[in-house]
Amino acid sequence: MPVSAVHTETRHEIRVISLRKATLMKRASASTKSAPGTVEHPEADVRHIVRGIVRHGLETVPPKTSISLRVDREVLDWFKAPGRGYQTRMNAVLRAFRDASTAG
């Protein structure tokens, strides 16, 4: 099954943003040229892509723990205001607090 993968990459990690089943298009005849700037990708299965994304030396991200947390409504509304990802934002703030508390 061909897939389409979108990811971001830094020196320390690779994050897969999207991994979906690719839509197949009919192959153009040899006399038809591709539009400038387009790249044709060969079909690959998920295992092949995962091997290409995972690199030696990258630290694995530990799994997150699900908890129940009571916070003020105003605090929750503030984290939710920018849109999706409020739990990730909350985790980042807590991590920054932890790091600042242990830094000195």
N, C-alpha and C positions, 0 to 999 in steps of 0.2 A: 504494500500500500504506500503510495507516495505521500509524503508529508511536507508541510511548510513550517519552518522554524524561524522564530524571531527572537533574538537575544541581545543583551547588553553585556559589555565586557570591560572590566577594570584590571589593574595589575593583580588584584587579589581574588577576584571572583568572576564567574559567569552566571548571569541570571537568565533563565529561559522565560520570556515574556509570553510567548504563544507557541503552541505546537498543535497543529491541526492537520486534518486530512486535506491534501492538496486537491484542487480541482484540475482535472485533466483537460487539455486543449488538444485539438487535432494538430498534428505536426504539419507545418507548412511545406510545400514542395521545395525541392532543392533550388529552384530558380527564384524563389521568393526570399528576399533578404529580410533579416530582423531589423526592427527600428533601431536607430542609434541609441546606445546606452542600455539596451536590454541584454540580459544574460539568460541563457537557457540552462536549466539545472537538470542533471540526470535524476532519475527516480532513485529513491533510497528508502530503506525501511527505518523504523524508529531506532533499532539497535545500532545501526550504522551512524545515525546522527548523534546519538548519545555518546558513542565512542569518540566522535569528533569534537564534541563539546567538552567532555570531561578531560581535564589535563592533569598531568602529574604535578604535585606540589600545591595544588589548590586546597585550602582548608575546607572540609565539609561543613555545611551549616547544620548545627544541631537541630533536632526537631523541636517545635514549639509545644508548650504545654497549655492545654485548655483550662481556664480557671473561671470562676464566677467572681466578679468584682463590682462593688457598689461605689459609684461615683456620683457627684452632684450633677443634676440635669444640665446646668449651664456648662460644666466642664465637658460633658459628653457632646452637647450641641456644638461647642467650639471645635472639638476634634472632628466632628462629622461635617462641619460647614464646607470645607474645600471639596467634598465629594468622597468617592470610594477610597478605601485604604485607611480608615480612621484607626483601626486596631494596629496597623503597621506604624502609624504616626505615634500612637500611644506607647508602643514598644520602644520606638526610637528615643522618645523623651525619657522614659524610665532608664534606658541603657545609658543615655548621656548623663543623667543624674547619678547613676551608679559609678560611672567612670570618673565624674568630677569629685565624687565623695571619696574615692579611693586614690585619687591622684596626689594627695599631699598630706 
